[in-house]
């Protein structure tokens, strides 16, 4: 067994068969990512390996900082080749970090480069990758086609224009690219300048003034309908936790209009407004048949120096330990009592919440929609072998792995699609090992259907064609 060879991560003959005969060629249904719809619409040809591989990858940035690389060679003004060289010097230091696997899978699957990346191979890798990027089919659309990506769900603010999605739809591109409604910016009522600027953008694109409470609701509903026309099938929300509180319309109105007047909401009122908005979206999703994705647990921008100089998404967020159960019970039970609970996926960033989230889902299944409430794929800090195994084992113990909607890239990089291969190999090894040790019967039709469904079929059915 060699590094990254055909048996990579596969420890039994049964696992090898499942990968080779079932999982390997399944289409990718990437229902949550952060790819640029503009890049897809324009079929961007990337300038060099840095632009497609390092420019927006905060996983690599974190590794480089931990390796003592100066910020100028990570996100600063250094030349792209200098930044790439700094990354090459870092890669041998990432042994046993999942990024070591991802790096070499991406080089192999996209460029056919099998050399280990280090300073001594930097010239060869840079030149060969850039040659292929300049003249081959490694464009934004070309990559999606080559990787057999059936659907891409981008992440979009209600105040964003949908012009790029509309352009993609009109182009006839085979891969469906649909927006996902993410209204997190509306929650910043404790930061009046930010929420005012966002409300102004929302007002412009919706054609409705959002600085009043009534106007906000009208504008959000207008954009919700616009997203639906563009193919949207889900909303997405990144929160430390769902607040365990209540909020009347009158309270929400007071909080919103105070923020529009420049008055920062208190922590308590910020929570109240968040639960008001989350219940509003939950009700709309139920009515429309959309999916609610709840990404819960991160601490955002804890490093004040990096936050001040680089802003958000700079690779310094971390795992939080917020108490999750009370707010989950509040949101789910409120909507369930109204018969308005939508399909929902719960993603935890803290591994300590695996059992909580996996078990909680079972309390709100409805006996009608298979896997209506999902324990989502191992996410962000957990999307590595240990995290994926732990999530699938916990889901198997407390729910139905066979109804799992599977992996997402959650990535800004077009080269990240081998992460689906990584997940699928781990899934096949998990099931194959159970067969080899007698924990599961070698019932081909059952086992193959499970693997096929988790790889793509469940997600296709869950989100709708």
N, C-alpha and C positions, 0 to 999 in steps of 0.2 A: 504494500500500500504506500503510494507516494503522495507528496504534498499536492493538493488540488488536482489529483488525477480523477479518473472516472469513478473511483470508489470513495472519493472524499466524503467524510462524515458517515459513511455507510459501513456498519460493522458486521453485517450478516448477509448471506446470499439472498434471503428474503427481502431485505432492505434494498439490495442492488436491483432485484427484479422489479420492485415497486417503483423505484426511481426510473429505471430504463423503460419499462413497459407502460407505466401509468402517468407518473408525475411530470416527467421531463418535457413532454410536448404539450402540456395543457396551456391554453391561452392565459394571459395575465389580465386580471380584472382589478386594476389599481384604483380603488375607489377613494383613497385619500392620499394626496401628495401636495407638494408645493411647487410643481413645475410651472413655468411661465407660459400662459396661453399665447402671449405675444410671440415667444420663440417658436411655438408650434405653428401659429398662423403664418409666420414669415418663413417657416422651415429653416431656422437659423443654421448657418454653417459657422461653427465655432472657430475663433481665430487661432487657437492653439490649445494644447493639453491643459494649461493652467485655466483657461476660460471655461472649459467644460468640466473640469475635475476638481479644482481647488478654489475657484473664485467665490463660491457661496457655501462651501461645505464646512459647517462649524464643528463636525466630528474631527476633521483633520486639524482645524485650528486649535482645538483643545489639546490634541496629542502634541502638536508642535510647541505650544506653550509649556506643556509638562516636560518637554525635552529641552527646555531652555532656549528656544528660538525667539529672537527679538520680534516684537510686534510688527516692525517695519517689513519683515520678511513673511509675515502672515497676512495681515490686512492693510499694510501700509503702502508706501509709494515705491517700494523696490520693484524692479522689472519682473515681469512674469517668469522669465527663466530663472532668475535668482530665487524666487519663491518656490519654484519647482525643485531646484537644487536643495533648498532647505527641507522640503518634504522628503526628498530621496534620502537625505541624511537621517531623517527621523524614522523612516519605515523600519529599519532593523531594530529600533528601540520599541516597536509596538508589538513584539512577539507576545502572543497569548491575549492580545486585545483583538476584538472582532474586526477592527479596521484593517488588521494585517491580512485577514482572510478576504475581506471585501476588496482591498487594493488589488490583490493578485487575481481574484476572480474577474474583476472588471477589466484588467489588462488582457486576460486570456480571452474572455468572451467577446469583447468589443474589437480588440486589435490583434488577437492571435499572438500576443507577446507572452512567452512563458518564462523569461528571465526573472529572477528575484530582483525587486527594485531596491537599489542602494546607490550610493554616490558613484560607484564604479560603472554602473549600468545606466546612469542618468542620460548621457549623450545618446546612446543607442535608443532608449525608450522614447526620449523627447523627439528625436528625428523621425523615427518610424511612426509614432502616433500622429505627429503633425503632418506627415506625408499623407496618411490615410484621412485625416480630418480635412485636408485641403482638396482632395480630389475624389474621395470615395463617397459612400452613402451614409456616412456617420453624421448626418444632419439631424436636427430635432425630430423630424418626421421619419427619417430613415431608421433611426435607432428604435423608435416605437414599433415600426413595422418589422424590423429584424428580430426584435425581442418578443414578437407575437403578443403585443399589448392590445387587448380588445377594447378596453375602456380606461380613460384617465379622468379622475375626479379632482380637479384643481381646487384650491382654497381661495375664496374670493369675498371681499368685503361688500356689503350692500351698496356702498358708495362707489364701488369700482364700475367702470364702464364694461359692458359685456361685448364690446365691438370685436374683440379678438375671438371670442367664442362664436360669434355670429359669422365671422369670416371663415373660421375652420369648418363650420357646418355647411356653408355655401360651397366650400372647395371640393366636397366629395371625398375628403380624406377618410380612409377605411376605419381608422381608430376613432371611436367616439370620444370626444373631449367635452366634458360637461362641467359647469361651475358648481361649487358648493357654497352655500350661504353661511357666512361666518360674521355675526354681528358683535363680536367682542368689543370693538371700539366704542360701542354705545354704553358700555359699562363703566367707562372712565369718568363717572360723575364726580369723583374726588379730585379730578384734574381738569378744572374748567377750561383752560386754554386748549387742551387736547380735544376734549369732547365738543367744544364749540367749533373748532376747525373741522372736525369730522362731520358735525351736523350741517355745516355749510356745504361740504362736498356732497352729502346725501341730498340736501335740498336741491342742489344743481342738477344732479342726475335723475332725481325722481320728479322734478318739476313741482315740488310741494315744499313749502317752508317747514322745516323740522325743528324750529326753535321753540315752538309750542308743543305741549304734550299731545294734543290732538293731531298736530301736523306730523309729529314723530311717528305716531301709529299709522297714519295714512301713508307716509313715505315708506315705512318699512313694509307695509302690505303691498304697496305698488311695486317695490323692488322684488319682493317675494314672488309676485306674479310674473315679473320680468324674468327672474331666474328660472321659473318654471317653464316659460316659453323657450328658454335656452337649453332645456333638458335637465335642469337641476333635479336631483333625487334625494338630497340630504342637506342638513345643516350641520355645522361643526362649532364646537365651543371649547375653548381652552381656559379652564378655571382652576384655581387652587383647590376649590371644593364647591359643592352646591350649598348655599347658605341655608341654615336651619332657622328660617324666620318667615314672616308673612308680610305682605305689602298690598294695601288697597290701591285702587286706581287713584284715589285722592292723594294718597301718600306719594305714589310714583309721580304724579303730576307736580306736586310741590318740589320733589327732589330734582326732577328734570329741569323745570323752569328756573329753579334757583341756580343750577349749574349753568344754564344759558345766560343768567345774569351775572355770572362770575363768582358764585358762592360755592366753595368746595363742599361736597357731601361728607358727613362724618363716616367713620368705618361702619357704623350700624346702618346708616341710610344707604351707603354703598351696597351693603348686603341686601337690604330691602329692595333696592332697585334691580339688583341682579336676579333675585328670585321672581320678581314681577316679569322681567323680560324673558327669563327662561320658561316660565309657565305660558306666556304668550306664544312663544315659538313652539313649545310642545303641543299646544292646542292647534296651531296652524299646521304643524307637521301631521298630526293625527287626521285632520280634515283632508289633507292633500295626499296622504299615504306615503309621506317622506320619512326618512330615517334621521333620528337625532344622534349625533356622535358627541359623546362627552369625554373629552380628554382632561383628566383630573389629576392634580397633585403637584405640578411643578412650582418651584420658586423662581420667579423671573428677575433677572438682572440684579443679583445680590452683590456684585462687585461694583462699587460706585465709580471707581476709576475707569474701568472698561465701559460701563454703561454711559458715562459722560462723554467719553471720546469716540465710542463706536456705536452707541445706541442699542436698540433691541436686536435680537437674533445674532449676537456676536459670539455665541458659544460659551457663555458663562452662566446660563441657567442651570438649575440643579434639582435634585429630588427633594420634595417637601414631605412633611409628616403631618399634614392637616388631617383632622378627624373627619372621615368621609361618610360614615353610616347615617348620622342624623339628617344631613341635608339630602342624601339619596332617598331616605324614607319619606321626607317631607315632599319632595318633588314627585316621586313615583306615586305615592298614595293620594296626593291631591288630584293628579290627572286620572288615576285609575278610578277614583270615586266619581269623577265626571264622565267616565267612559271615554276618555280623551287621551289615553296613553299611547304614544306612537311607538313604532319600531325604534329600538334604542340600542346603541353599542356603548359599553362602558370600558374605557381604557384607563388603567392605572399606571402611574409612573413609579410608584413605590412598590417594590416586591412584597412588602409586608401586607399589601392590600389584595394580593391574589385570591386568597380564600374568601375574603369579604365580597369581592366583586363577583367571583364565580358562583358563590352561594346565593348572593342577593338576586341574581338573574332568575333563579328558579322560583322566587316568590311572586313574580309578575308575568310568567308565561301565561298565555291565554287559551291554550288548547285549540287554537285555530291556525295561527301563523307559526310554522315550524321555526324554532329558535328566535322568536320575536324579540326577546331581550338577550343581547349577546355580551359575553365577556370578550372584549376585543383583543386583537393580537398584541403580543409583547411589543411595547412601544418605547421609542426614544432610548432611554438608558437601559432598557430591557430587551432591545431587539438584537440579542446575541444568543449563542447556543444555550447557555444556562437559562436565560430569561424565557426563550421560546419553549424549552422543555418544561420549565416550571409552570408556565401559563397553560400549556396543553395538558400537563398532568393534573393540574388543579381543576381545569375545566372537565377533564375526563372523570375525575373523582366526584364532582358535584353537579355536573350537567351532562350534555351530550356533545362529545367531540364531533360526532358525525354531522351535526348541524352548524358547526363553526364556519364563519364566513372568511376565515383565513387571513393571509398576510397583506400588509400595505407597505409601500416604500416610505411614506411620510418624508419624502426627500425633495430637495431643490435641484438635484443633479440628474441629468438624463442618463448618466452612466450607472445609476444605482439599481437597475433592474435585476442584476444577478443576486440581489438580496432575496428575491423570490425563489431563486434556485437554492440559496442557502437555507431558507425556511423549508422548502420542499424536501431537501435532502434530510433535514432533521426530522421532519414528519415521517418520512419513509423509514428512517432508522428507528424511530420510536415504535412504530407499528411492526416493523420487521423483527425487532428484538423481542417483542411480545409473542410473535409467532414462533420464533426460534426457541423460546423458553417455555412454550406451552401455555402462556397466559391468554393467548387468542388462538382460535382455530384457524387453520390454513384454508379458509373458505374463500376461494378466489373472488367470487362475485360480490361477497360482502366487503371484503377488504379493499378490492379495487374501487368499488363505489365510494367507500369512505374517503380514500385518498383523492380520487377525482373530484368529489364534492368539495372537500376542504380546499383544494388547489384553486378552483374557479367556479364550479357549478352552483355552490351555495350562494356565493356573492352575487352571481348573475341573477338568481331567482330572488334574493332578498331585496336587492335594489331595483329590480325590474329592468326589462330590456329597453 
